Amino acid sequence: MPREVTDGEGTTWSCVEAYAGLSEDGKSEAARVEGTDRYRVVCTPSGGAMSVNLELPGGWDENLSDEDLVREIESAAE
C-alpha cells in the first residue's frame, strides 16, 4: 500500500517499494538493495514534478517519520 507525504510546497508524494506489482512473496526481496537492509522506493508527485527513486532502510513505510521521508525526497529531487 502506498504511503503519502506532503512537502513544504504542498506537493503530495505517493511512495511505494519498487516492484510493488509482484506477488506479496517476491516484492520485498525484489526491492531490496543487494547486500543491505535498504529497499528501492519510488515516490511519485501529485503535480508536474518528476518521480524520484530512493534507497530507504527496511521498515521505512512504518518507522521513517514524514519529515525524514520528505527530506529524502527533496534530496533525491535536487
All heavy atoms as a GROMACS GRO file, in nm:
protein
  582
    1MET      N    1   0.084  -0.117   0.000
    1MET     CA    2   0.000   0.000   0.000
    1MET      C    3   0.089   0.124   0.000
    1MET      O    4   0.186   0.132   0.075
    1MET     CB    5  -0.090  -0.004   0.123
    1MET     CG    6  -0.170   0.122   0.143
    1MET     SD    7  -0.303   0.093   0.259
    1MET     CE    8  -0.436   0.151   0.162
    2PRO      N    9   0.059   0.223  -0.083
    2PRO     CA   10   0.142   0.343  -0.091
    2PRO      C   11   0.137   0.424   0.038
    2PRO      O   12   0.037   0.425   0.109
    2PRO     CB   13   0.080   0.423  -0.205
    2PRO     CG   14  -0.015   0.335  -0.274
    2PRO     CD   15  -0.048   0.224  -0.181
    3ARG      N   16   0.244   0.492   0.064
    3ARG     CA   17   0.250   0.587   0.176
    3ARG      C   18   0.256   0.726   0.117
    3ARG      O   19   0.335   0.752   0.026
    3ARG     CB   20   0.372   0.560   0.262
    3ARG     CG   21   0.386   0.660   0.374
    3ARG     CD   22   0.491   0.623   0.470
    3ARG     NE   23   0.516   0.737   0.559
    3ARG     CZ   24   0.621   0.745   0.639
    3ARG    NH1   25   0.708   0.647   0.643
    3ARG    NH2   26   0.637   0.850   0.715
    4GLU      N   27   0.173   0.817   0.166
    4GLU     CA   28   0.169   0.952   0.114
    4GLU      C   29   0.222   1.052   0.216
    4GLU      O   30   0.192   1.041   0.335
    4GLU     CB   31   0.027   0.991   0.072
    4GLU     CG   32  -0.023   0.912  -0.047
    4GLU     CD   33  -0.155   0.962  -0.101
    4GLU    OE1   34  -0.222   1.044  -0.035
    4GLU    OE2   35  -0.190   0.919  -0.212
    5VAL      N   36   0.301   1.147   0.166
    5VAL     CA   37   0.350   1.259   0.247
    5VAL      C   38   0.337   1.386   0.163
    5VAL      O   39   0.336   1.380   0.040
    5VAL     CB   40   0.498   1.240   0.290
    5VAL    CG1   41   0.512   1.126   0.388
    5VAL    CG2   42   0.589   1.221   0.172
    6THR      N   43   0.327   1.499   0.232
    6THR     CA   44   0.317   1.627   0.163
    6THR      C   45   0.436   1.713   0.202
    6THR      O   46   0.468   1.727   0.321
    6THR     CB   47   0.186   1.699   0.201
    6THR    OG1   48   0.075   1.614   0.166
    6THR    CG2   49   0.171   1.832   0.127
    7ASP      N   50   0.503   1.769   0.099
    7ASP     CA   51   0.620   1.852   0.126
    7ASP      C   52   0.580   1.995   0.157
    7ASP      O   53   0.460   2.028   0.158
    7ASP     CB   54   0.721   1.844   0.010
    7ASP     CG   55   0.670   1.903  -0.120
    7ASP    OD1   56   0.574   1.984  -0.118
    7ASP    OD2   57   0.726   1.869  -0.226
    8GLY      N   58   0.677   2.080   0.184
    8GLY     CA   59   0.654   2.219   0.222
    8GLY      C   60   0.590   2.303   0.113
    8GLY      O   61   0.538   2.410   0.140
    9GLU      N   62   0.595   2.256  -0.011
    9GLU     CA   63   0.536   2.330  -0.122
    9GLU      C   64   0.395   2.282  -0.154
    9GLU      O   65   0.334   2.325  -0.252
    9GLU     CB   66   0.626   2.320  -0.245
    9GLU     CG   67   0.761   2.388  -0.222
    9GLU     CD   68   0.851   2.380  -0.344
    9GLU    OE1   69   0.804   2.343  -0.453
    9GLU    OE2   70   0.969   2.411  -0.328
   10GLY      N   71   0.344   2.188  -0.074
   10GLY     CA   72   0.208   2.138  -0.094
   10GLY      C   73   0.196   2.023  -0.191
   10GLY      O   74   0.085   1.981  -0.224
   11THR      N   75   0.308   1.970  -0.240
   11THR     CA   76   0.304   1.856  -0.331
   11THR      C   77   0.289   1.728  -0.248
   11THR      O   78   0.363   1.707  -0.153
   11THR     CB   79   0.432   1.847  -0.415
   11THR    OG1   80   0.445   1.967  -0.491
   11THR    CG2   81   0.429   1.728  -0.509
   12THR      N   82   0.191   1.647  -0.284
   12THR     CA   83   0.172   1.519  -0.216
   12THR      C   84   0.246   1.413  -0.295
   12THR      O   85   0.229   1.401  -0.417
   12THR     CB   86   0.022   1.483  -0.206
   12THR    OG1   87  -0.044   1.585  -0.130
   12THR    CG2   88   0.001   1.349  -0.140
   13TRP      N   89   0.327   1.337  -0.224
   13TRP     CA   90   0.407   1.230  -0.285
   13TRP      C   91   0.352   1.096  -0.240
   13TRP      O   92   0.326   1.074  -0.122
   13TRP     CB   93   0.552   1.243  -0.240
   13TRP     CG   94   0.620   1.365  -0.290
   13TRP    CD1   95   0.614   1.490  -0.236
   13TRP    CD2   96   0.705   1.375  -0.404
   13TRP    NE1   97   0.690   1.577  -0.309
   13TRP    CE2   98   0.748   1.509  -0.413
   13TRP    CE3   99   0.750   1.283  -0.499
   13TRP    CZ2  100   0.833   1.553  -0.513
   13TRP    CZ3  101   0.836   1.327  -0.598
   13TRP    CH2  102   0.876   1.461  -0.605
   14SER      N  103   0.336   1.005  -0.334
   14SER     CA  104   0.292   0.869  -0.306
   14SER      C  105   0.413   0.777  -0.325
   14SER      O  106   0.469   0.770  -0.434
   14SER     CB  107   0.180   0.830  -0.402
   14SER     OG  108   0.138   0.698  -0.378
   15CYS      N  109   0.452   0.708  -0.217
   15CYS     CA  110   0.574   0.627  -0.220
   15CYS      C  111   0.542   0.479  -0.201
   15CYS      O  112   0.463   0.442  -0.113
   15CYS     CB  113   0.668   0.671  -0.109
   15CYS     SG  114   0.719   0.845  -0.121
   16VAL      N  115   0.602   0.395  -0.286
   16VAL     CA  116   0.587   0.250  -0.277
   16VAL      C  117   0.722   0.185  -0.306
   16VAL      O  118   0.806   0.242  -0.375
   16VAL     CB  119   0.482   0.194  -0.376
   16VAL    CG1  120   0.343   0.243  -0.344
   16VAL    CG2  121   0.519   0.225  -0.519
   17GLU      N  122   0.740   0.064  -0.252
   17GLU     CA  123   0.862  -0.010  -0.286
   17GLU      C  124   0.858  -0.043  -0.434
   17GLU      O  125   0.752  -0.072  -0.490
   17GLU     CB  126   0.870  -0.140  -0.205
   17GLU     CG  127   0.916  -0.116  -0.064
   17GLU     CD  128   0.937  -0.244   0.014
   17GLU    OE1  129   0.926  -0.355  -0.043
   17GLU    OE2  130   0.964  -0.232   0.134
   18ALA      N  131   0.973  -0.035  -0.497
   18ALA     CA  132   0.983  -0.073  -0.638
   18ALA      C  133   0.936  -0.217  -0.652
   18ALA      O  134   0.948  -0.296  -0.558
   18ALA     CB  135   1.128  -0.059  -0.685
   19TYR      N  136   0.882  -0.249  -0.764
   19TYR     CA  137   0.832  -0.384  -0.791
   19TYR      C  138   0.708  -0.418  -0.710
   19TYR      O  139   0.680  -0.532  -0.681
   19TYR     CB  140   0.940  -0.491  -0.769
   19TYR     CG  141   1.072  -0.456  -0.832
   19TYR    CD1  142   1.182  -0.424  -0.756
   19TYR    CD2  143   1.085  -0.452  -0.970
   19TYR    CE1  144   1.303  -0.389  -0.813
   19TYR    CE2  145   1.205  -0.417  -1.029
   19TYR     CZ  146   1.313  -0.386  -0.950
   19TYR     OH  147   1.432  -0.352  -1.008
   20ALA      N  148   0.630  -0.316  -0.671
   20ALA     CA  149   0.511  -0.339  -0.589
   20ALA      C  150   0.407  -0.426  -0.661
   20ALA      O  151   0.320  -0.482  -0.597
   20ALA     CB  152   0.448  -0.207  -0.547
   21GLY      N  153   0.418  -0.438  -0.792
   21GLY     CA  154   0.322  -0.518  -0.867
   21GLY      C  155   0.345  -0.668  -0.856
   21GLY      O  156   0.262  -0.747  -0.899
   22LEU      N  157   0.456  -0.708  -0.799
   22LEU     CA  158   0.485  -0.851  -0.784
   22LEU      C  159   0.400  -0.911  -0.673
   22LEU      O  160   0.344  -0.841  -0.591
   22LEU     CB  161   0.634  -0.873  -0.752
   22LEU     CG  162   0.733  -0.830  -0.858
   22LEU    CD1  163   0.875  -0.851  -0.809
   22LEU    CD2  164   0.711  -0.906  -0.987
   23SER      N  165   0.397  -1.041  -0.667
   23SER     CA  166   0.324  -1.108  -0.560
   23SER      C  167   0.382  -1.070  -0.426
   23SER      O  168   0.497  -1.028  -0.416
   23SER     CB  169   0.332  -1.260  -0.578
   23SER     OG  170   0.464  -1.304  -0.553
   24GLU      N  171   0.304  -1.084  -0.321
   24GLU     CA  172   0.350  -1.050  -0.186
   24GLU      C  173   0.479  -1.123  -0.150
   24GLU      O  174   0.564  -1.069  -0.082
   24GLU     CB  175   0.242  -1.083  -0.083
   24GLU     CG  176   0.131  -0.981  -0.077
   24GLU     CD  177   0.180  -0.842  -0.042
   24GLU    OE1  178   0.256  -0.827   0.056
   24GLU    OE2  179   0.144  -0.747  -0.112
   25ASP      N  180   0.494  -1.247  -0.194
   25ASP     CA  181   0.612  -1.326  -0.159
   25ASP      C  182   0.740  -1.267  -0.216
   25ASP      O  183   0.844  -1.270  -0.152
   25ASP     CB  184   0.597  -1.470  -0.208
   25ASP     CG  185   0.485  -1.544  -0.136
   25ASP    OD1  186   0.447  -1.501  -0.026
   25ASP    OD2  187   0.436  -1.643  -0.192
   26GLY      N  188   0.735  -1.214  -0.337
   26GLY     CA  189   0.857  -1.172  -0.403
   26GLY      C  190   0.886  -1.023  -0.403
   26GLY      O  191   0.996  -0.980  -0.431
   27LYS      N  192   0.787  -0.941  -0.368
   27LYS     CA  193   0.805  -0.797  -0.385
   27LYS      C  194   0.913  -0.738  -0.296
   27LYS      O  195   0.996  -0.663  -0.342
   27LYS     CB  196   0.671  -0.727  -0.372
   27LYS     CG  197   0.653  -0.636  -0.259
   27LYS     CD  198   0.520  -0.568  -0.264
   27LYS     CE  199   0.476  -0.543  -0.123
   27LYS     NZ  200   0.358  -0.468  -0.110
   28SER      N  201   0.915  -0.768  -0.169
   28SER     CA  202   1.014  -0.707  -0.080
   28SER      C  203   1.155  -0.751  -0.118
   28SER      O  204   1.247  -0.671  -0.116
   28SER     CB  205   0.986  -0.741   0.066
   28SER     OG  206   0.878  -0.663   0.111
   29GLU      N  207   1.173  -0.877  -0.150
   29GLU     CA  208   1.306  -0.924  -0.187
   29GLU      C  209   1.352  -0.861  -0.318
   29GLU      O  210   1.469  -0.829  -0.333
   29GLU     CB  211   1.311  -1.076  -0.194
   29GLU     CG  212   1.320  -1.142  -0.058
   29GLU     CD  213   1.434  -1.088   0.029
   29GLU    OE1  214   1.550  -1.082  -0.017
   29GLU    OE2  215   1.406  -1.048   0.142
   30ALA      N  216   1.262  -0.840  -0.412
   30ALA     CA  217   1.299  -0.779  -0.539
   30ALA      C  218   1.339  -0.633  -0.519
   30ALA      O  219   1.425  -0.582  -0.588
   30ALA     CB  220   1.183  -0.788  -0.638
   31ALA      N  221   1.278  -0.566  -0.422
   31ALA     CA  222   1.307  -0.425  -0.398
   31ALA      C  223   1.431  -0.405  -0.312
   31ALA      O  224   1.487  -0.296  -0.307
   31ALA     CB  225   1.187  -0.357  -0.330
   32ARG      N  226   1.478  -0.511  -0.246
   32ARG     CA  227   1.593  -0.499  -0.156
   32ARG      C  228   1.720  -0.470  -0.236
   32ARG      O  229   1.746  -0.528  -0.339
   32ARG     CB  230   1.612  -0.627  -0.077
   32ARG     CG  231   1.730  -0.618   0.020
   32ARG     CD  232   1.745  -0.746   0.097
   32ARG     NE  233   1.643  -0.747   0.200
   32ARG     CZ  234   1.662  -0.798   0.320
   32ARG    NH1  235   1.776  -0.854   0.352
   32ARG    NH2  236   1.565  -0.795   0.408
   33VAL      N  237   1.799  -0.376  -0.184
   33VAL     CA  238   1.929  -0.345  -0.244
   33VAL      C  239   2.023  -0.457  -0.200
   33VAL      O  240   2.039  -0.482  -0.080
   33VAL     CB  241   1.980  -0.208  -0.197
   33VAL    CG1  242   2.119  -0.181  -0.252
   33VAL    CG2  243   1.883  -0.098  -0.237
   34GLU      N  244   2.082  -0.524  -0.296
   34GLU     CA  245   2.165  -0.642  -0.268
   34GLU      C  246   2.270  -0.616  -0.161
   34GLU      O  247   2.342  -0.517  -0.164
   34GLU     CB  248   2.233  -0.688  -0.397
   34GLU     CG  249   2.302  -0.821  -0.383
   34GLU     CD  250   2.358  -0.871  -0.514
   34GLU    OE1  251   2.309  -0.832  -0.622
   34GLU    OE2  252   2.452  -0.950  -0.509
   35GLY      N  253   2.275  -0.706  -0.064
   35GLY     CA  254   2.375  -0.700   0.041
   35GLY      C  255   2.348  -0.598   0.151
   35GLY      O  256   2.434  -0.572   0.233
   36THR      N  257   2.228  -0.540   0.153
   36THR     CA  258   2.195  -0.438   0.253
   36THR      C  259   2.057  -0.463   0.312
   36THR      O  260   1.983  -0.551   0.267
   36THR     CB  261   2.195  -0.296   0.193
   36THR    OG1  262   2.082  -0.283   0.107
   36THR    CG2  263   2.322  -0.267   0.116
   37ASP      N  264   2.022  -0.381   0.410
   37ASP     CA  265   1.885  -0.380   0.463
   37ASP      C  266   1.815  -0.254   0.414
   37ASP      O  267   1.741  -0.189   0.487
   37ASP     CB  268   1.888  -0.385   0.617
   37ASP     CG  269   1.748  -0.402   0.674
   37ASP    OD1  270   1.663  -0.466   0.608
   37ASP    OD2  271   1.720  -0.348   0.783
   38ARG      N  272   1.842  -0.217   0.290
   38ARG     CA  273   1.780  -0.100   0.228
   38ARG      C  274   1.695  -0.145   0.110
   38ARG      O  275   1.721  -0.250   0.051
   38ARG     CB  276   1.886   0.001   0.185
   38ARG     CG  277   1.965   0.055   0.306
   38ARG     CD  278   2.068   0.157   0.269
   38ARG     NE  279   2.012   0.284   0.227
   38ARG     CZ  280   1.963   0.378   0.309
   38ARG    NH1  281   1.958   0.356   0.438
   38ARG    NH2  282   1.918   0.492   0.262
   39TYR      N  283   1.593  -0.065   0.079
   39TYR     CA  284   1.497  -0.102  -0.023
   39TYR      C  285   1.480   0.011  -0.124
   39TYR      O  286   1.485   0.128  -0.088
   39TYR     CB  287   1.361  -0.135   0.041
   39TYR     CG  288   1.368  -0.260   0.124
   39TYR    CD1  289   1.418  -0.256   0.253
   39TYR    CD2  290   1.331  -0.382   0.070
   39TYR    CE1  291   1.428  -0.371   0.329
   39TYR    CE2  292   1.340  -0.497   0.146
   39TYR     CZ  293   1.390  -0.492   0.274
   39TYR     OH  294   1.401  -0.607   0.348
   40ARG      N  295   1.459  -0.028  -0.250
   40ARG     CA  296   1.433   0.069  -0.356
   40ARG      C  297   1.288   0.114  -0.343
   40ARG      O  298   1.196   0.032  -0.338
   40ARG     CB  299   1.456   0.007  -0.493
   40ARG     CG  300   1.601  -0.023  -0.520
   40ARG     CD  301   1.619  -0.096  -0.654
   40ARG     NE  302   1.755  -0.141  -0.668
   40ARG     CZ  303   1.803  -0.256  -0.621
   40ARG    NH1  304   1.723  -0.340  -0.558
   40ARG    NH2  305   1.929  -0.289  -0.638
   41VAL      N  306   1.268   0.246  -0.339
   41VAL     CA  307   1.135   0.304  -0.323
   41VAL      C  308   1.118   0.410  -0.432
   41VAL      O  309   1.210   0.487  -0.460
   41VAL     CB  310   1.120   0.369  -0.183
   41VAL    CG1  311   0.987   0.440  -0.169
   41VAL    CG2  312   1.137   0.263  -0.074
   42VAL      N  313   1.000   0.413  -0.493
   42VAL     CA  314   0.968   0.513  -0.595
   42VAL      C  315   0.860   0.605  -0.537
   42VAL      O  316   0.758   0.557  -0.488
   42VAL     CB  317   0.915   0.447  -0.724
   42VAL    CG1  318   0.877   0.553  -0.827
   42VAL    CG2  319   1.019   0.352  -0.781
   43CYS      N  320   0.887   0.736  -0.543
   43CYS     CA  321   0.791   0.836  -0.494
   43CYS      C  322   0.744   0.919  -0.613
   43CYS      O  323   0.826   0.976  -0.685
   43CYS     CB  324   0.855   0.924  -0.388
   43CYS     SG  325   0.899   0.834  -0.238
   44THR      N  326   0.613   0.925  -0.630
   44THR     CA  327   0.553   0.995  -0.743
   44THR      C  328   0.474   1.114  -0.691
   44THR      O  329   0.392   1.099  -0.600
   44THR     CB  330   0.460   0.899  -0.820
   44THR    OG1  331   0.535   0.784  -0.858
   44THR    CG2  332   0.402   0.965  -0.943
   45PRO      N  333   0.496   1.232  -0.750
   45PRO     CA  334   0.428   1.353  -0.702
   45PRO      C  335   0.288   1.366  -0.759
   45PRO      O  336   0.255   1.311  -0.864
   45PRO     CB  337   0.518   1.464  -0.755
   45PRO     CG  338   0.571   1.408  -0.882
   45PRO     CD  339   0.591   1.261  -0.856
   46SER      N  340   0.207   1.447  -0.690
   46SER     CA  341   0.071   1.474  -0.736
   46SER      C  342   0.068   1.579  -0.846
   46SER      O  343  -0.031   1.594  -0.914
   46SER     CB  344  -0.016   1.520  -0.619
   46SER     OG  345   0.039   1.638  -0.562
   47GLY      N  346   0.177   1.654  -0.863
   47GLY     CA  347   0.181   1.762  -0.962
   47GLY      C  348   0.274   1.732  -1.077
   47GLY      O  349   0.295   1.618  -1.114
   48GLY      N  350   0.334   1.837  -1.130
   48GLY     CA  351   0.415   1.824  -1.250
   48GLY      C  352   0.559   1.782  -1.230
   48GLY      O  353   0.632   1.767  -1.326
   49ALA      N  354   0.602   1.762  -1.105
   49ALA     CA  355   0.741   1.723  -1.082
   49ALA      C  356   0.763   1.578  -1.125
   49ALA      O  357   0.668   1.504  -1.148
   49ALA     CB  358   0.777   1.740  -0.935
   50MET      N  359   0.888   1.538  -1.133
   50MET     CA  360   0.922   1.402  -1.174
   50MET      C  361   0.928   1.309  -1.054
   50MET      O  362   0.957   1.352  -0.943
   50MET     CB  363   1.059   1.402  -1.244
   50MET     CG  364   1.058   1.477  -1.376
   50MET     SD  365   1.221   1.489  -1.455
   50MET     CE  366   1.287   1.328  -1.440
   51SER      N  367   0.903   1.180  -1.078
   51SER     CA  368   0.918   1.080  -0.974
   51SER      C  369   1.064   1.072  -0.932
   51SER      O  370   1.153   1.105  -1.009
   51SER     CB  371   0.874   0.942  -1.024
   51SER     OG  372   0.737   0.942  -1.052
   52VAL      N  373   1.086   1.029  -0.809
   52VAL     CA  374   1.223   1.011  -0.760
   52VAL      C  375   1.239   0.868  -0.710
   52VAL      O  376   1.144   0.804  -0.665
   52VAL     CB  377   1.259   1.111  -0.647
   52VAL    CG1  378   1.256   1.253  -0.699
   52VAL    CG2  379   1.170   1.095  -0.527
   53ASN      N  380   1.361   0.818  -0.723
   53ASN     CA  381   1.396   0.686  -0.675
   53ASN      C  382   1.481   0.700  -0.550
   53ASN      O  383   1.578   0.776  -0.550
   53ASN     CB  384   1.474   0.609  -0.782
   53ASN     CG  385   1.390   0.584  -0.905
   53ASN    OD1  386   1.282   0.529  -0.897
   53ASN    ND2  387   1.439   0.626  -1.020
   54LEU      N  388   1.444   0.626  -0.446
   54LEU     CA  389   1.515   0.633  -0.319
   54LEU      C  390   1.563   0.496  -0.279
   54LEU      O  391   1.512   0.395  -0.327
   54LEU     CB  392   1.421   0.686  -0.209
   54LEU     CG  393   1.347   0.816  -0.236
   54LEU    CD1  394   1.249   0.843  -0.121
   54LEU    CD2  395   1.444   0.930  -0.250
   55GLU      N  396   1.660   0.492  -0.189
   55GLU     CA  397   1.700   0.369  -0.120
   55GLU      C  398   1.683   0.397   0.028
   55GLU      O  399   1.755   0.480   0.084
   55GLU     CB  400   1.844   0.331  -0.153
   55GLU     CG  401   1.862   0.282  -0.294
   55GLU     CD  402   2.002   0.232  -0.323
   55GLU    OE1  403   2.085   0.224  -0.231
   55GLU    OE2  404   2.029   0.202  -0.441
   56LEU      N  405   1.586   0.331   0.089
   56LEU     CA  406   1.550   0.359   0.228
   56LEU      C  407   1.568   0.235   0.314
   56LEU      O  408   1.563   0.122   0.265
   56LEU     CB  409   1.404   0.406   0.236
   56LEU     CG  410   1.372   0.532   0.157
   56LEU    CD1  411   1.222   0.561   0.161
   56LEU    CD2  412   1.450   0.650   0.211
   57PRO      N  413   1.587   0.255   0.445
   57PRO     CA  414   1.607   0.140   0.534
   57PRO      C  415   1.480   0.056   0.545
   57PRO      O  416   1.369   0.106   0.526
   57PRO     CB  417   1.641   0.206   0.669
   57PRO     CG  418   1.586   0.343   0.661
   57PRO     CD  419   1.590   0.382   0.516
   58GLY      N  420   1.500  -0.073   0.576
   58GLY     CA  421   1.387  -0.162   0.598
   58GLY      C  422   1.294  -0.103   0.702
   58GLY      O  423   1.337  -0.039   0.797
   59GLY      N  424   1.164  -0.120   0.683
   59GLY     CA  425   1.065  -0.066   0.774
   59GLY      C  426   1.034   0.080   0.750
   59GLY      O  427   0.962   0.143   0.827
   60TRP      N  428   1.085   0.137   0.640
   60TRP     CA  429   1.065   0.279   0.609
   60TRP      C  430   0.918   0.317   0.608
   60TRP      O  431   0.882   0.427   0.649
   60TRP     CB  432   1.127   0.313   0.473
   60TRP     CG  433   1.055   0.250   0.359
   60TRP    CD1  434   1.078   0.126   0.307
   60TRP    CD2  435   0.944   0.303   0.286
   60TRP    NE1  436   0.989   0.099   0.206
   60TRP    CE2  437   0.905   0.207   0.191
   60TRP    CE3  438   0.874   0.422   0.293
   60TRP    CZ2  439   0.799   0.226   0.104
   60TRP    CZ3  440   0.768   0.442   0.205
   60TRP    CH2  441   0.732   0.344   0.112
   61ASP      N  442   0.832   0.226   0.562
   61ASP     CA  443   0.691   0.258   0.547
   61ASP      C  444   0.620   0.279   0.680
   61ASP      O  445   0.517   0.345   0.686
   61ASP     CB  446   0.620   0.152   0.463
   61ASP     CG  447   0.643   0.011   0.514
   61ASP    OD1  448   0.744  -0.013   0.583
   61ASP    OD2  449   0.561  -0.076   0.483
   62GLU      N  450   0.676   0.226   0.788
   62GLU     CA  451   0.614   0.242   0.919
   62GLU      C  452   0.702   0.321   1.016
   62GLU      O  453   0.650   0.388   1.105
   62GLU     CB  454   0.582   0.106   0.980
   62GLU     CG  455   0.479   0.028   0.902
   62GLU     CD  456   0.453  -0.109   0.960
   62GLU    OE1  457   0.512  -0.144   1.064
   62GLU    OE2  458   0.372  -0.182   0.900
   63ASN      N  459   0.834   0.312   1.001
   63ASN     CA  460   0.923   0.370   1.102
   63ASN      C  461   0.986   0.504   1.065
   63ASN      O  462   1.029   0.577   1.153
   63ASN     CB  463   1.035   0.269   1.134
   63ASN     CG  464   0.979   0.139   1.188
   63ASN    OD1  465   0.881   0.137   1.259
   63ASN    ND2  466   1.044   0.030   1.151
   64LEU      N  467   0.994   0.537   0.938
   64LEU     CA  468   1.055   0.662   0.896
   64LEU      C  469   0.952   0.774   0.912
   64LEU      O  470   0.838   0.762   0.864
   64LEU     CB  471   1.100   0.652   0.750
   64LEU     CG  472   1.191   0.760   0.695
   64LEU    CD1  473   1.326   0.758   0.766
   64LEU    CD2  474   1.211   0.743   0.545
   65SER      N  475   0.989   0.882   0.980
   65SER     CA  476   0.894   0.993   1.001
   65SER      C  477   0.861   1.060   0.868
   65SER      O  478   0.937   1.052   0.771
   65SER     CB  479   0.952   1.096   1.098
   65SER     OG  480   1.057   1.168   1.035
   66ASP      N  481   0.746   1.127   0.864
   66ASP     CA  482   0.707   1.200   0.743
   66ASP      C  483   0.813   1.304   0.708
   66ASP      O  484   0.847   1.320   0.591
   66ASP     CB  485   0.573   1.270   0.763
   66ASP     CG  486   0.454   1.174   0.762
   66ASP    OD1  487   0.473   1.055   0.733
   66ASP    OD2  488   0.342   1.221   0.790
   67GLU      N  489   0.866   1.372   0.809
   67GLU     CA  490   0.967   1.475   0.785
   67GLU      C  491   1.093   1.415   0.722
   67GLU      O  492   1.151   1.473   0.629
   67GLU     CB  493   1.003   1.547   0.915
   67GLU     CG  494   0.888   1.628   0.974
   67GLU     CD  495   0.788   1.543   1.053
   67GLU    OE1  496   0.815   1.424   1.085
   67GLU    OE2  497   0.678   1.594   1.080
   68ASP      N  498   1.136   1.300   0.773
   68ASP     CA  499   1.255   1.236   0.718
   68ASP      C  500   1.230   1.187   0.575
   68ASP      O  501   1.318   1.198   0.489
   68ASP     CB  502   1.301   1.120   0.806
   68ASP     CG  503   1.365   1.167   0.936
   68ASP    OD1  504   1.407   1.285   0.943
   68ASP    OD2  505   1.374   1.086   1.030
   69LEU      N  506   1.111   1.136   0.549
   69LEU     CA  507   1.079   1.090   0.414
   69LEU      C  508   1.077   1.208   0.318
   69LEU      O  509   1.132   1.200   0.208
   69LEU     CB  510   0.946   1.015   0.412
   69LEU     CG  511   0.902   0.956   0.279
   69LEU    CD1  512   1.010   0.868   0.216
   69LEU    CD2  513   0.772   0.876   0.297
   70VAL      N  514   1.019   1.319   0.358
   70VAL     CA  515   1.018   1.440   0.273
   70VAL      C  516   1.161   1.486   0.247
   70VAL      O  517   1.196   1.521   0.134
   70VAL     CB  518   0.933   1.552   0.336
   70VAL    CG1  519   0.958   1.686   0.266
   70VAL    CG2  520   0.785   1.515   0.330
   71ARG      N  521   1.248   1.483   0.350
   71ARG     CA  522   1.389   1.521   0.331
   71ARG      C  523   1.456   1.431   0.227
   71ARG      O  524   1.533   1.477   0.144
   71ARG     CB  525   1.464   1.517   0.463
   71ARG     CG  526   1.458   1.647   0.540
   71ARG     CD  527   1.559   1.652   0.652
   71ARG     NE  528   1.524   1.565   0.763
   71ARG     CZ  529   1.443   1.597   0.861
   71ARG    NH1  530   1.384   1.715   0.862
   71ARG    NH2  531   1.418   1.513   0.959
   72GLU      N  532   1.432   1.301   0.236
   72GLU     CA  533   1.489   1.206   0.138
   72GLU      C  534   1.440   1.240  -0.003
   72GLU      O  535   1.518   1.238  -0.098
   72GLU     CB  536   1.452   1.063   0.175
   72GLU     CG  537   1.514   1.011   0.302
   72GLU     CD  538   1.659   0.968   0.283
   72GLU    OE1  539   1.708   0.960   0.170
   72GLU    OE2  540   1.723   0.940   0.386
   73ILE      N  541   1.311   1.268  -0.017
   73ILE     CA  542   1.254   1.302  -0.148
   73ILE      C  543   1.318   1.429  -0.201
   73ILE      O  544   1.361   1.436  -0.317
   73ILE     CB  545   1.101   1.317  -0.138
   73ILE    CG1  546   1.036   1.180  -0.110
   73ILE    CG2  547   1.045   1.380  -0.266
   73ILE    CD1  548   0.890   1.189  -0.070
   74GLU      N  549   1.325   1.532  -0.118
   74GLU     CA  550   1.381   1.661  -0.162
   74GLU      C  551   1.527   1.647  -0.200
   74GLU      O  552   1.573   1.705  -0.299
   74GLU     CB  553   1.363   1.766  -0.053
   74GLU     CG  554   1.218   1.808  -0.037
   74GLU     CD  555   1.192   1.899   0.082
   74GLU    OE1  556   1.280   1.906   0.175
   74GLU    OE2  557   1.086   1.962   0.085
   75SER      N  558   1.602   1.567  -0.126
   75SER     CA  559   1.743   1.546  -0.156
   75SER      C  560   1.758   1.475  -0.291
   75SER      O  561   1.844   1.511  -0.372
   75SER     CB  562   1.807   1.464  -0.045
   75SER     OG  563   1.942   1.437  -0.075
   76ALA      N  564   1.675   1.375  -0.317
   76ALA     CA  565   1.683   1.299  -0.442
   76ALA      C  566   1.635   1.384  -0.562
   76ALA      O  567   1.681   1.363  -0.674
   76ALA     CB  568   1.600   1.172  -0.433
   77ALA      N  569   1.547   1.478  -0.537
   77ALA     CA  570   1.491   1.560  -0.646
   77ALA      C  571   1.586   1.670  -0.690
   77ALA      O  572   1.570   1.727  -0.797
   77ALA     CB  573   1.358   1.621  -0.602
   78GLU      N  574   1.689   1.699  -0.610
   78GLU     CA  575   1.782   1.808  -0.645
   78GLU      C  576   1.873   1.773  -0.758
   78GLU      O  577   1.910   1.670  -0.789
   78GLU     CB  578   1.866   1.846  -0.523
   78GLU     CG  579   1.784   1.913  -0.417
   78GLU     CD  580   1.867   1.949  -0.294
   78GLU    OE1  581   1.983   1.903  -0.280
   78GLU    OE2  582   1.815   2.023  -0.212
   0.00000   0.00000   0.00000
